[in-house]
């Protein structure tokens, strides 16, 4: 096999190993490493996980044993006598980016960087946003009809907002709903407004079946602490005692707050902003960053969706569409609020990726570059 093709094959394997770290590596990046001998035979592999502590490169060297001859991964590679390193991208952390490669080159090692970079960047975009700005990557996700409606008037809902359902039916099909669970698994937190909890009674849990290092944090915006005690979200938190529900409110009845806290609900105060008096999203994201939350997916209703867009906190969107037309001026739109006043102000979605789920499809795109300073 030509050297170029072999390098790409090994890098694809390293990316596969890195994907194993999803849900297990945060708040650090997902990293996979492959050690090969001079003939291209794989002699060691490694995947970084937070609990494992060791870098993927160190794990791969240990797996290779005497075939590779073996701190920070750069030191381990130098000590092991590795002759050539091929990497997808530099470290997203601007404080150390490129420094490891320079040390390897200074030690006489041949280093190549840049192949399959786009795949690696997408894999670690949450870490990049978090490590550069101290706040999580924010994904706005919703399911809607082709005409942009998330529910009819006076919707008779009762389903989880993973793909918001109405009138006894889901908007999207099983394949799209299963994919939502994959997205939830990729995120450290979900965020919804209390209105969604009161109307849909969702659990907002990761049901992908994949392992997580820490529970998915369920974040609720609730200005006046209206969160129902009997809701499935509260009752599940009380049963599990994992402290995985965090409510941000601007004011609260002391007795209600005490009752929720006794059930394992974490409550923090934050100022309310805007005409809807929602808790300050900028302050909330800063707080989530302090809690080492690197990614959060918004699964709110029309009010929260507009508030997030208006506050300019959304990094990317994942919008599911079903081949239905609901119509009607009273049907619930994707984002309800003042809206942007002209096309020049409209949010521009870039770097579009289209996904197909049976008869449904989804649009994934970016409102800003997670790697931007």
Secondary structure, 3 states (H helix, E strand, C coil): CCHHHHHHHHHHHHHHHHHCCCCCCCCCCCCEEEEECCCCCEEEEEECCCCCCCCHHHHHHHHHHHHCCCCCHHHHHHHHCCCEEEECCCCCCCCCCCHHHHHHHHCCCEEEECCCHHHHHHHCHHHHHHHHHCCCEEEEEEEEECCCEEECCCCCCCCCHHHCEECCEECCCHHHHHHHHHHHHHCCEEEEEHHHHHHHCCCCCCCCCCCCCCCCEEEEECCCCCCCCCCHHHHHHHHHCCCCEEEEECCCCHHHHHHHHHCCCEEEECCEECCCCEECHHHHHHHHHHCCCCEEEECCCHHHHHHHHHCCCCCEEEEEEECCCCCCCCCEECCCCCCCCCCCCCCCCEEEEEEEECCEEEEEEECCCCCCC
